[in-house]
Amino acid sequence: MSTTTDQYQAVVERSRDLFLKKTRDYGTSWRVYRPVSVADQLFIKAKRIRTIQETGRQMVGDSISSEFTGILNYAVIGLMQLELSPTAKEDLGVEEVQQLYDGKIKQAGELMAKKNHDYGEAWRDMSQESFTDLILSKLLRIRQILANNGATLVSEGIDANYFDILNYAVFALILIGEGKHRA
């Protein structure tokens, strides 16, 4: 498990570094996203990965790795937006964003460790295509929950789906880093 934990931390640290640099460049412009907009941003990235996987071609230079990093970071945005009041200030300082980001990553890492224990690291034998499909499935669930005004009868909420999306993206990035999946 320590290898997985170390790899997980390395991936999220790179993603966090990029996120905080973009926060310095752009501020917290993501605060204007409504829940459906965050889901749509994730959807766009996952669909692009799927299109590249299916066609084997791409015309834009961004790699599959960079798209999975974007998915990871947009999932964190979604989680932060769920925590922050829609009426809260839009302009957050980098330090505040870092604390929020780190808190969500800590929760995601704890969830990953528990699920990874119970599932026996099954993700290591999964295809990149499966991670993409699982992410798309979770996004369709989020869209349906939003269409139901956030209500569920027996299912997990939006946050649980964001945490799963985040962890699937991390797993995909780990396997790309190991050379087992296309970058």
N, C-alpha and C positions, 0 to 999 in steps of 0.2 A: 504494500500500500504506500510505503514511503516514496517509491518511484512515481506512482501516480500523483501523490500529493505534491511532490517536487515539480513534476511536469505541469500540473495544474497551476501551481503558483507562478511558474515561469511564464506560462501563457497569459494568465490574468495580469501579471505585472507589465508585460509588453502592451497589452490592451489598455491598461490603466494609464500607462505613460503616454500613449497616443491620445487617449481621451482628455487627459489633463492638458496636454499641449494644444489640442484643438479648443479646449475651454479658454486657454489664454489667448488664442487667436480670435475666436468667435464669440467669446462670452458664453452665456447660457441661452443661446437662441433656441435651443431645444425645448425650453420652458413653454413656448407657444403651442407645442404639439398637444392636441387632444388625444384621448386614448386610441381612437381609430387611426389617427395619423401615425402614431408609433407603430401600430400593427401593420399599417400599409408600408412603412419604411422597411420593416423586417421582411414583409412579403416580397417587396421588390428585390431585395438582396438574395433571398432564398430562391426566388424564381430565376434570377440571373444565374445562380450556381446551377440550378437544374437545367437551364437551357444550354449552358456550357457542357455539362455532363452528357446531355442527350445529343448535342450536335458535334461536340469535340472542337468547336470553333468559338472564337470570341473576337470582337472588333474593338473593344475598349481594353486598355492596358491593365486595369485593375485585376489582380489575380483572385483565384478562388480563396486563397488564404486571407487576402484583404477583405473579401466579402464576409467570411466567417468571423473575422475580427469585428467588422461592422455590425454583424448580427449580435455578437457578444455585447458590444457597447450599446446598441439600441435596446437590447433586453434590459440592461442596467438602467438606461434612460426610462424605460417603461416602468420598472420597479420604483425608481426614484419619483416619477410622476405620480404613481399610486400613493406614495407616502406624503408627497407635498400637496397642500391644498391648492385647488385651481386658482384661488384668489391670493395665494402667497405671492410675494414679489418674484418677478421674472429674472431679475439680475442677481445672481448668487455669486459670491466670491469663490475663487479657486479652492481655498481651504475648506469652505463649506461643502463644495462639490466633492472634494476629495474624501471628506468624512462620510458623506452620503454614499459615494461609490464604494468605498472600503466596507461600509456596513452591509451593503447588498452583496458584495463579493464574499464576505465572511459567511453570510447566510447561505449563499449558493454553494460554497465550499463544504460547509457542514452537511448540507443536503446531499451533495455528491458523495461524501464519505459514507454516509449511511446507506444510500442506494447502492453504491459501488460494493459495499460489504455484502449486502443482500443479493445482488445480482452477479457477484463473482467476476467483476470486470468484463462482463459480456460485451461491452462496447468495443473492446480491443479487437473483436472478431467481426465487427460490423463494417459495412461498406459506407463510403462517403455518400453514396446515393441514399442510403437509409437515413443517415443524419439529416440530409436535406428534406426528405419526405416527412420525417418526424417533425421537423421544424415547421414545415408547411401545414401539417395536420394540427399542430398546436396553435398556429396562427388562425386557422379556420375556426378552432374552438374559441379563441379569444374574440373573433369577430361575432360569433354566435352569442357569446355571453354579453357582448356590448349591445347586440340587437335586442337582447332580453333585459336591457337596462341594468346589467351587472348581476342579475339574479340567476342562481342555479338551484336545481332541486336536490341533486345528490352529488354533483360534480365539484371538483376543485375550482377555485376562482382564477381570475386573470393572473394573479401573482404566481401561483403554482406553475402555470404554463410558461410565464416568462423565465422562471428559474430553470425549468426543463430546457427551454430554448437556449439559455445561456450555457448550461452544462453540455448540451449537444454540440454547441459551437466550440467549446473548449476541447471536447473529445476529438472533434474533427481536426482542430489545429494541432493537437498532440500527435495524432496519427500522420498528419502532413509532415510535421517536424521529424518523425521517425522514418519518413520516406515510404510509408505504407499507402498513402493516398496522394492523389494529384494535387499539386500546389496551384 
